Amino acid sequence: MVKRGLLEDKSFSAAVAIIKLGKRLISKSEYDLGRQILKSGTSVGANIREAKGAESDLDYIHKLAIAQKECEETLYWLELLKETGINTDEEFAHHYPFFDELMKIISYTIIKKKRG
């Protein structure tokens, strides 16, 4: 088992959940939406992992800011899937909190790092 911090654990779990959702969408007629949510949903964790190897505090903040943008995009796709009826309310209630909480943790981490 790989040892990760809270942010990495949360983003990894969120990515696993979004991969399962994306695989289901890709196998249906919602192929393009599935690809979009797979890209943004897995990019969050990848950028968080990349931030671990940042060359400076500014680089670290920059990588987390990218993760934050990808998280925001994933929330958008989840909202769109719900409003169009592609995902059920139950599916939305399962996936949305992962990324909403992740967004809050990323934002807090960025603010904390900027303050020093």
Secondary structure, DSSP 8 states (H G I E B T S, - for coil): -----HHHHHHHHHHHHHHHHHHHHHTTT-HHHHHHHHHHHHHHHHHHHHHHT-SSHHHHHHHHHHHHHHHHHHHHHHHHHHHTTSS-HHHHHHHHHHHHHHHHHHHHHHHHHHH-
